[in-house]
Amino acid sequence: MRNVALHVIRLDDLDADLVAAAERVTGDGSTVMYEFSVWSAQQTLLSGRASIVVTGSPHE
């Protein structure tokens, strides 16, 4: 996780539904980077970037 910005103190006390989205920014065979955000009622609540390390195959 990098550049994580939390724009509210809590997420569990909101009345509206939470919506999450992620978009792949870059990646190769072993690492993938995503930008993500969570919002509610058109207000951004949380955003940042996440790197995922891919190891092996689930069928190995």
N, C-alpha and C positions, 0 to 999 in steps of 0.2 A: 504494500500500500504506500502510495506517495501522494503528496499534495492533497491530502484529505481535508476538506473544509466542512465543518458542521455549523449550520446556520441557525439551529435551534438547540435548546438545552436537552429536550427529551423527544423521543419519537413515539412513545407509548401512550401519550395523553392527547393525541390529535383526533378530532372527530371525523375527518375525511379519510378516504382510502389512501394508502401509500402506493405509489407507482415507481417502479425501478426500471432503469434502462442501462444497457452497456453497449459500447461500440468498440470493435477491435481497431486498434490504432496501428499496430505493427506486430510482426512475429516471424519466426522461422520454425524449424523442425523441433526445437526444444523449449522455446520461450515465446509467450504471447502477452502483449500488453493491451489492456482495455481502459477506456475512460468510462466512468460510471456516474450515475446520479440517481437520487431518490427525491421525489417531490410529492406534494399533497396540495390539492386545491390551487394549483398553478404557482405554488411557492417552492423553490428549491430548498430542500432540507439538508442535503448531504451530497457531496461530490468529491471525485478524486480519480486516481489511477491505480490499477492493480496489475501486477505481473504474475503470470501463471507459468510454472515450470512443468513441462510435460516429460514424464519418464515412462518409458516402456509402453506396451500395449496391454489393454485389459484382457486380451486373448492369449497372452504369453504364459 
